[in-house]
């Protein structure tokens, strides 16, 4: 069986796909481990189990994100079912829970290990969605309290998930697969947004259908928990896949100090956090942004879906580029700069009716370029702060994103002005469920859109003009390869002279 096979792999140290670099006879070009790391003097292995670990992280990230955003594309219907403003709070509680739990989760992940973080995330995910599903069968006055309690418990899972893509990529994957592994793990998050925005508007067309959305998010969370309980037996491999993964990392407090003392990391902290915050804000308010101009829920769902679909393509492309070229800075600046251009045009067009196809096209282009920066930014955060733990470096970035998400949602909400009763747009708006709906009010978002656009332009200017990173992790790996080459050359010279070797070149370094 699958679990029995995994068990045998654990007992046998799991036969590597590629190499143990103590072996002098290297076969097949080393497969998954790049040639430049073969002679590092450190015992390296690449395990088949890495794909299971990545699949678990991707499923947890995907299902947790669907839970977060599932009511956003049917904001008005969810408000009618749970009460005025309920849909906004189902989204906001995720962002708000991340802030206090985030720092603890980064420390706990470092102290207790990756396995514990995965288990906590899976259990909270499943338990929270089960309680939220239970709210579907409660009387109206108890629906929202029960539902938001379940949502808050599920939200606890996200801080434990947020750093796992980079952590698992660095711990289990060789350096020439790290970026694509981060992309698979991290982009499962917006894939969850895509699934919610394409499925929920068709599944939930009236208040009576809201329980269907709760079932939709509960099932994958349960599957994720079962997969974790059956398949995840260790958080880290017995032997590292790369030299940087073999190095001792800083303790949590020292890592925090290192991050906040790095000017380049702090720029990334603000800009990447702002980018995450803006995307989260758009996911949350997309329906409220478009319905005043006469666009239906299904259209808003497709706009968000196209944004994510484009993002999946862009992120895959950017990860391949940086895996091959290591051009992190250039990729980040070009992609984010163009993303802001398309994003600003998109935001302006949401204020006008009958521009559906143009808005959808801009959503796609905005997603291609905007989300292409997500895996690149996470990798850059690790590069800028090495040897700080990936959990700390990427966790702080995502935490910044959640804080800024709350700020942006509040700004957009406060700057939106309700339509006057005599406003001609009241005849074409699609925000209310029916004539008796008092839970949903169409708003004029002009000032909110202008403010959002100015903030986006300032963030990209900060990145382009002031961000000059040093790739510390890559430099450490290059230094190790140089030292290894020097030892090899010395060994060859001594051997040619017929002298005994001063050391055994096949022994691993104590890293």
C-alpha positions as CSV (number, residue, x, y, z in Angstrom):
1,X,0.0,0.0,0.0
2,X,1.0,3.7,-0.3
3,X,1.5,4.1,3.5
4,X,3.4,0.9,3.8
5,X,5.7,2.0,1.0
6,X,6.3,5.3,2.7
7,X,7.0,3.4,5.9
8,X,9.7,1.3,4.2
9,X,11.2,4.4,2.9
10,X,11.5,5.8,6.4
11,X,13.2,2.7,7.7
12,X,15.6,2.5,4.8
13,X,16.4,6.2,4.9
14,X,14.3,6.4,1.7
15,X,16.4,5.5,-1.4
16,X,17.4,8.8,-3.0
17,X,16.4,9.6,-6.6
18,X,19.8,11.0,-7.2
19,X,22.8,10.8,-5.0
20,X,24.8,10.5,-1.9
21,X,27.8,12.7,-2.7
22,X,30.1,10.5,-0.6
23,X,30.0,8.1,-3.5
24,X,32.8,8.5,-5.9
25,X,30.9,6.8,-8.8
26,X,28.2,9.3,-9.7
27,X,25.6,7.9,-12.0
28,X,23.2,9.5,-14.4
29,X,24.3,13.1,-14.0
30,X,23.0,13.4,-10.5
31,X,19.3,13.8,-11.5
32,X,17.6,16.2,-9.3
33,X,20.6,17.7,-7.6
34,X,22.6,20.2,-9.6
35,X,26.1,19.5,-10.5
36,X,27.5,22.5,-8.6
37,X,26.3,21.0,-5.3
38,X,27.6,17.4,-5.9
39,X,31.1,18.2,-4.6
40,X,30.1,20.3,-1.6
41,X,31.5,17.8,0.9
42,X,28.1,17.5,2.5
43,X,26.1,14.3,2.4
44,X,23.0,15.1,0.2
45,X,19.9,13.1,-0.6
46,X,16.7,13.9,-2.5
47,X,13.7,12.0,-1.3
48,X,10.6,10.9,-3.2
49,X,8.6,11.8,-0.2
50,X,9.2,15.5,-1.0
51,X,6.3,15.4,-3.4
52,X,3.9,14.1,-0.8
53,X,5.0,16.9,1.6
54,X,4.4,19.4,-1.1
55,X,1.0,18.0,-2.0
56,X,0.0,18.2,1.7
57,X,1.0,21.8,2.0
58,X,-0.7,22.7,-1.3
59,X,-4.0,21.0,-0.2
60,X,-3.9,22.7,3.2
61,X,-3.2,26.1,1.6
62,X,-5.9,25.6,-1.1
63,X,-8.7,24.4,1.2
64,X,-7.9,27.0,3.9
65,X,-8.1,29.8,1.3
66,X,-11.4,28.6,-0.1
67,X,-12.7,28.7,3.5
68,X,-11.5,32.3,3.8
69,X,-12.9,33.7,0.6
70,X,-15.9,31.5,-0.2
71,X,-18.5,34.2,0.6
72,X,-16.8,37.1,-1.1
73,X,-18.2,36.3,-4.6
74,X,-21.8,36.1,-3.2
75,X,-21.3,38.9,-0.7
76,X,-24.9,40.1,-0.9
77,X,-26.5,36.6,-0.6
78,X,-24.3,35.8,2.4
79,X,-25.3,39.0,4.1
80,X,-28.9,38.2,3.6
81,X,-28.4,34.7,5.1
82,X,-26.1,35.6,8.1
83,X,-26.9,39.3,8.6
84,X,-25.7,42.7,7.5
85,X,-22.0,42.9,6.9
86,X,-21.5,39.2,7.7
87,X,-19.6,38.4,4.4
88,X,-17.0,41.1,5.2
89,X,-16.4,39.7,8.7
90,X,-16.0,36.2,7.4
91,X,-13.1,37.5,5.4
92,X,-11.8,40.0,7.9
93,X,-11.6,37.5,10.7
94,X,-8.9,35.6,8.7
95,X,-6.7,38.6,8.4
96,X,-7.3,39.7,12.0
97,X,-6.5,36.2,13.5
98,X,-3.2,36.0,11.5
99,X,-1.8,39.1,13.3
100,X,-1.8,37.7,16.9
101,X,-1.3,34.1,15.9
102,X,1.3,34.8,13.3
103,X,4.3,35.5,15.5
104,X,3.5,32.5,17.7
105,X,3.2,30.2,14.7
106,X,6.6,31.2,13.4
107,X,8.2,30.5,16.8
108,X,6.3,27.3,17.2
109,X,7.3,26.1,13.7
110,X,10.9,26.7,14.6
111,X,10.7,25.2,18.1
112,X,8.4,22.2,17.5
113,X,9.2,21.6,13.9
114,X,7.4,21.4,10.5
115,X,5.4,18.3,11.4
116,X,3.7,20.0,14.3
117,X,2.8,23.0,12.2
118,X,1.2,20.8,9.6
119,X,-0.8,18.9,12.1
120,X,-2.1,22.1,13.9
121,X,-3.1,23.6,10.5
122,X,-4.9,20.4,9.4
123,X,-6.8,20.0,12.6
124,X,-7.8,23.7,12.9
125,X,-8.8,23.7,9.2
126,X,-11.2,20.7,9.6
127,X,-12.6,21.6,13.0
128,X,-13.3,25.2,11.9
129,X,-15.2,24.3,8.7
130,X,-17.2,21.6,10.6
131,X,-18.4,24.3,13.0
132,X,-19.2,26.7,10.2
133,X,-21.1,23.9,8.4
134,X,-23.1,23.5,11.7
135,X,-24.2,27.1,11.5
136,X,-26.2,26.2,8.4
137,X,-28.6,24.3,10.6
138,X,-28.9,26.9,13.5
139,X,-31.7,29.4,13.9
140,X,-31.1,32.8,12.3
141,X,-30.1,34.6,15.6
142,X,-27.3,31.9,16.1
143,X,-26.1,31.5,12.6
144,X,-23.6,34.3,12.5
145,X,-22.1,33.7,16.0
146,X,-21.6,30.0,15.3
147,X,-20.4,30.6,11.7
148,X,-17.9,33.2,12.7
149,X,-16.6,31.0,15.5
150,X,-15.9,28.2,13.1
151,X,-14.3,30.7,10.7
152,X,-12.0,32.0,13.4
153,X,-10.8,28.5,14.3
154,X,-10.1,27.8,10.6
155,X,-8.3,31.1,10.5
156,X,-5.9,29.9,13.2
157,X,-4.6,27.4,10.6
158,X,-3.4,30.0,8.1
159,X,-0.5,31.4,10.2
160,X,0.9,27.8,10.4
161,X,0.4,27.3,6.7
162,X,1.8,30.7,5.4
163,X,5.5,29.8,5.7
164,X,5.3,26.1,4.8
165,X,5.8,26.5,1.0
166,X,9.3,28.1,1.5
167,X,10.1,25.8,4.5
168,X,9.3,22.6,2.7
169,X,11.0,23.8,-0.6
170,X,14.2,24.5,1.2
171,X,14.2,21.4,3.5
172,X,13.1,18.9,0.9
173,X,14.1,20.1,-2.6
174,X,17.4,20.7,-4.3
175,X,18.3,24.3,-5.2
176,X,17.3,23.9,-8.8
177,X,13.8,22.9,-7.9
178,X,13.2,25.3,-5.0
179,X,11.5,28.0,-6.9
180,X,9.0,25.7,-8.7
181,X,8.3,24.0,-5.3
182,X,7.6,27.3,-3.7
183,X,5.3,28.2,-6.6
184,X,3.3,25.0,-6.3
185,X,2.9,25.4,-2.5
186,X,2.3,29.2,-2.5
187,X,0.1,29.4,-5.6
188,X,-2.3,26.8,-4.3
189,X,-3.5,29.8,-2.2
190,X,-4.8,31.9,-5.1
191,X,-5.9,28.7,-6.8
192,X,-8.3,28.4,-3.8
193,X,-9.5,31.9,-4.6
194,X,-10.0,30.8,-8.2
195,X,-12.1,27.8,-7.2
196,X,-14.2,29.7,-4.8
197,X,-14.9,32.5,-7.4
198,X,-15.8,30.1,-10.2
199,X,-17.8,27.5,-8.2
200,X,-19.7,29.5,-5.5
201,X,-21.6,32.0,-7.7
202,X,-23.1,29.1,-9.6
203,X,-23.7,27.0,-6.4
204,X,-25.2,29.8,-4.3
205,X,-27.9,31.7,-6.3
206,X,-30.2,32.3,-3.3
207,X,-29.9,32.5,0.5
208,X,-31.2,28.9,0.8
209,X,-28.1,27.7,-1.1
210,X,-25.5,29.1,1.4
211,X,-25.1,25.7,3.2
212,X,-23.8,24.4,-0.1
213,X,-20.8,26.7,0.1
214,X,-20.2,25.5,3.7
215,X,-20.2,21.9,2.5
216,X,-17.9,22.8,-0.4
217,X,-15.2,24.0,1.9
218,X,-15.7,21.3,4.6
219,X,-15.0,18.3,2.3
220,X,-11.4,19.2,1.1
221,X,-10.4,20.3,4.7
222,X,-11.4,16.8,5.8
223,X,-9.5,15.1,3.0
224,X,-6.4,17.2,4.0
225,X,-6.6,16.1,7.6
226,X,-6.8,12.4,6.6
227,X,-3.9,12.8,4.2
228,X,-1.8,14.5,7.0
229,X,-2.7,11.8,9.6
230,X,-1.8,9.0,7.1
231,X,1.1,10.4,5.2
232,X,3.1,13.0,7.3
233,X,5.4,11.2,9.7
234,X,8.3,13.6,9.7
235,X,8.7,17.3,9.1
236,X,12.3,17.3,7.7
237,X,14.3,14.7,5.8
238,X,17.2,12.8,7.5
239,X,19.7,14.2,5.0
240,X,19.5,17.7,3.3
241,X,18.9,18.1,-0.4
242,X,21.3,21.1,-0.7
243,X,24.2,22.7,1.1
244,X,22.1,25.7,2.3
245,X,19.6,23.3,3.8
246,X,22.4,21.6,5.8
247,X,23.5,24.8,7.5
248,X,22.4,25.6,11.0
249,X,19.8,28.4,11.0
250,X,19.5,31.3,13.5
251,X,17.2,30.9,16.5
252,X,13.9,32.7,16.4
253,X,14.8,35.9,18.3
254,X,18.1,36.4,16.4
255,X,16.3,35.8,13.2
256,X,13.7,38.5,13.9
257,X,16.5,40.9,14.7
258,X,18.4,40.1,11.5
259,X,15.2,40.6,9.5
260,X,14.3,44.0,11.0
261,X,18.0,45.2,10.8
262,X,18.1,44.5,7.0
263,X,17.1,47.6,5.0
264,X,16.5,45.5,1.9
265,X,14.3,43.0,3.7
266,X,12.3,45.9,5.2
267,X,11.6,47.3,1.8
268,X,10.4,43.8,0.7
269,X,8.4,43.6,4.0
270,X,6.5,46.8,3.1
271,X,6.2,46.2,-0.7
272,X,5.4,42.5,-0.7
273,X,3.1,42.9,2.2
274,X,1.3,45.7,0.3
275,X,1.0,43.6,-2.8
276,X,-0.5,40.7,-0.8
277,X,-2.7,43.1,1.1
278,X,-4.0,44.6,-2.2
279,X,-4.8,41.3,-3.7
280,X,-6.5,40.1,-0.6
281,X,-8.5,43.3,-0.5
282,X,-9.6,42.9,-4.1
283,X,-10.6,39.3,-3.5
284,X,-12.7,40.5,-0.6
285,X,-14.5,43.5,-2.2
286,X,-14.6,42.4,-5.9
287,X,-18.4,41.9,-5.8
288,X,-19.0,45.2,-3.9
289,X,-16.6,47.0,-6.3
290,X,-18.5,45.8,-9.5
291,X,-22.1,45.5,-8.5
292,X,-22.8,49.3,-8.3
293,X,-21.9,49.5,-12.0
294,X,-24.4,46.8,-12.9
295,X,-22.2,43.8,-13.0
296,X,-23.6,40.5,-11.7
297,X,-22.1,38.2,-9.0
298,X,-21.1,35.6,-11.7
299,X,-19.2,38.4,-13.5
300,X,-17.4,39.4,-10.4
301,X,-16.5,35.8,-9.7
302,X,-15.1,35.4,-13.2
303,X,-13.0,38.6,-12.8
304,X,-11.4,37.2,-9.7
305,X,-11.0,33.8,-11.4
306,X,-9.3,35.3,-14.4
307,X,-7.0,37.2,-12.2
308,X,-5.9,34.0,-10.4
309,X,-5.7,32.0,-13.7
310,X,-3.4,34.6,-15.1
311,X,-1.5,34.5,-11.8
312,X,-0.9,30.8,-12.0
313,X,0.6,31.1,-15.5
314,X,2.7,34.1,-14.4
315,X,4.0,32.5,-11.3
316,X,4.9,29.3,-13.1
317,X,6.8,31.3,-15.7
318,X,8.6,33.5,-13.2
319,X,9.6,30.5,-11.1
320,X,11.1,28.8,-14.2
321,X,13.0,32.0,-15.0
322,X,14.5,32.5,-11.6
323,X,15.3,28.7,-11.2
324,X,17.4,29.0,-14.4
325,X,18.7,32.5,-14.2
326,X,18.5,33.5,-10.5
327,X,17.4,37.0,-11.7
328,X,15.2,37.6,-8.7
329,X,15.5,41.4,-8.5
330,X,14.9,42.0,-12.2
331,X,11.9,39.7,-12.4
332,X,10.4,41.2,-9.4
333,X,10.7,44.8,-10.5
334,X,9.5,44.3,-14.1
335,X,6.6,42.2,-13.2
336,X,5.4,44.4,-10.3
337,X,5.8,47.6,-12.3
338,X,3.7,46.3,-15.2
339,X,1.1,44.8,-12.8
340,X,0.5,48.2,-11.2
341,X,-0.1,49.8,-14.7
342,X,-2.7,47.2,-15.6
343,X,-4.2,47.2,-12.1
344,X,-4.7,51.0,-12.1
345,X,-6.5,50.8,-15.4
346,X,-8.7,48.0,-14.2
347,X,-9.6,49.8,-11.0
348,X,-10.7,52.9,-13.0
349,X,-12.9,50.8,-15.4
350,X,-14.8,49.2,-12.5
351,X,-16.5,52.6,-12.0
352,X,-18.1,52.4,-15.5
353,X,-20.9,50.1,-16.8
354,X,-20.9,48.0,-20.0
355,X,-17.1,47.4,-20.1
356,X,-17.2,43.7,-19.2
357,X,-14.8,42.2,-21.7
358,X,-12.2,44.9,-21.2
359,X,-12.4,44.6,-17.5
360,X,-11.9,40.8,-17.7
361,X,-8.9,41.1,-20.0
362,X,-7.3,43.6,-17.6
363,X,-8.0,41.3,-14.7
364,X,-6.1,38.5,-16.5
365,X,-3.1,40.6,-17.3
366,X,-3.0,42.1,-13.8
367,X,-3.0,38.5,-12.4
368,X,-0.3,37.3,-14.8
369,X,2.1,40.0,-13.7
370,X,1.0,40.7,-10.1
371,X,1.0,37.1,-8.9
372,X,4.2,36.3,-10.8
373,X,5.9,38.4,-8.0
374,X,4.6,36.2,-5.2
375,X,6.9,33.2,-5.3
376,X,9.8,35.5,-6.4
377,X,9.2,37.7,-3.4
378,X,9.1,34.8,-1.0
379,X,12.4,33.4,-2.4
380,X,13.9,36.9,-2.2
381,X,13.0,37.2,1.5
382,X,15.0,34.0,2.2
383,X,17.9,35.2,0.0
384,X,18.1,38.6,1.8
385,X,18.2,37.1,5.3
386,X,20.0,33.8,5.0
387,X,20.7,32.0,7.4
388,X,17.5,33.1,9.0
389,X,14.8,30.4,9.1
390,X,12.5,30.3,6.1
391,X,9.6,30.3,8.6
392,X,10.7,33.6,10.0
393,X,11.7,35.3,6.7
394,X,8.6,34.4,4.7
395,X,6.2,34.4,7.7
396,X,6.9,38.0,8.4
397,X,6.2,38.9,4.8
398,X,2.8,37.2,4.8
399,X,2.1,38.7,8.3
400,X,2.7,42.1,6.8
401,X,0.3,41.2,4.0
402,X,-2.4,40.3,6.4
403,X,-2.0,43.5,8.4
404,X,-2.1,45.6,5.3
405,X,-5.1,43.6,4.0
406,X,-7.1,44.8,7.0
407,X,-5.9,48.4,6.5
408,X,-6.9,48.3,2.8
409,X,-10.3,46.7,3.4
410,X,-11.1,49.3,6.0
411,X,-9.9,52.2,3.8
412,X,-12.0,51.0,0.9
413,X,-15.0,50.5,3.1
414,X,-14.7,53.9,4.8
415,X,-14.2,55.9,1.5
416,X,-17.1,54.2,-0.3
417,X,-20.2,56.5,-0.2
418,X,-23.7,55.0,-0.4
419,X,-25.8,56.0,-3.4
420,X,-28.5,58.6,-2.8
421,X,-32.0,57.3,-3.3
422,X,-32.4,59.5,-6.5
423,X,-29.1,58.4,-8.0
424,X,-29.8,57.0,-11.5
425,X,-27.4,54.2,-10.9
426,X,-29.8,52.7,-8.4
427,X,-31.8,51.4,-11.4
428,X,-28.9,49.4,-12.8
429,X,-27.0,48.3,-9.7
430,X,-26.9,44.6,-8.8
431,X,-25.9,44.8,-5.1
432,X,-29.3,44.1,-3.5
433,X,-30.8,40.6,-3.5
434,X,-34.4,41.8,-3.8
435,X,-36.5,45.0,-3.2
436,X,-36.8,44.3,0.5
437,X,-33.0,43.8,1.0
438,X,-31.7,46.2,3.7
439,X,-28.5,44.3,4.3
440,X,-26.7,45.5,1.1
441,X,-26.3,49.1,-0.1
442,X,-24.7,50.1,-3.4
443,X,-21.8,52.6,-3.1
444,X,-19.8,55.1,-5.1
445,X,-16.2,53.8,-5.0
446,X,-14.5,56.7,-6.9
447,X,-12.5,58.2,-4.0
448,X,-11.7,54.7,-2.7
449,X,-10.3,53.6,-6.1
450,X,-8.2,56.8,-6.4
451,X,-6.7,56.3,-3.0
452,X,-6.0,52.6,-3.7
453,X,-4.3,53.6,-7.0
454,X,-2.0,56.2,-5.3
455,X,-0.8,53.7,-2.6
456,X,-0.1,51.0,-5.3
457,X,2.0,53.5,-7.3
458,X,4.0,54.5,-4.2
459,X,4.8,50.9,-3.3
460,X,6.1,50.0,-6.8
461,X,8.3,53.2,-6.8
462,X,9.8,52.2,-3.4
463,X,10.7,48.8,-4.9
464,X,12.1,50.0,-8.2
465,X,14.3,52.9,-6.8
466,X,15.4,51.6,-3.5
467,X,15.5,47.8,-3.5
468,X,19.1,46.5,-4.1
469,X,19.3,43.0,-2.6
470,X,22.3,40.8,-1.8
471,X,21.7,37.1,-2.5
472,X,23.1,35.7,0.8
473,X,21.9,32.1,0.3
474,X,23.3,31.8,-3.2
475,X,26.6,33.4,-2.1
476,X,26.9,30.8,0.7
477,X,26.4,28.0,-1.8
478,X,29.0,29.5,-4.2
479,X,31.5,29.9,-1.4
480,X,31.0,26.2,-0.4
481,X,31.5,25.1,-4.0
482,X,34.7,27.2,-4.2
483,X,36.0,25.6,-1.0
484,X,35.1,22.1,-2.4
485,X,36.9,22.8,-5.7
486,X,40.0,23.9,-3.7
487,X,40.0,20.7,-1.7
488,X,39.6,18.6,-4.8
489,X,42.5,20.4,-6.5
490,X,44.8,20.0,-3.5
491,X,43.9,16.3,-3.3
492,X,44.8,15.8,-6.9
493,X,48.1,17.5,-6.5
494,X,49.0,15.5,-3.4
495,X,48.0,12.3,-5.1
496,X,50.0,13.1,-8.2
497,X,53.1,13.5,-6.0
498,X,52.5,10.1,-4.4
499,X,52.0,11.7,-1.0
500,X,49.3,10.5,1.4
501,X,46.2,12.6,1.3
502,X,45.9,15.0,4.3
503,X,42.3,14.1,4.7
504,X,39.6,11.9,3.3
505,X,37.9,13.9,0.5
506,X,34.9,11.7,0.6
507,X,34.0,12.6,4.2
508,X,31.2,15.1,4.6
509,X,31.7,18.5,6.1
510,X,30.4,19.2,9.5
511,X,27.9,21.9,8.5
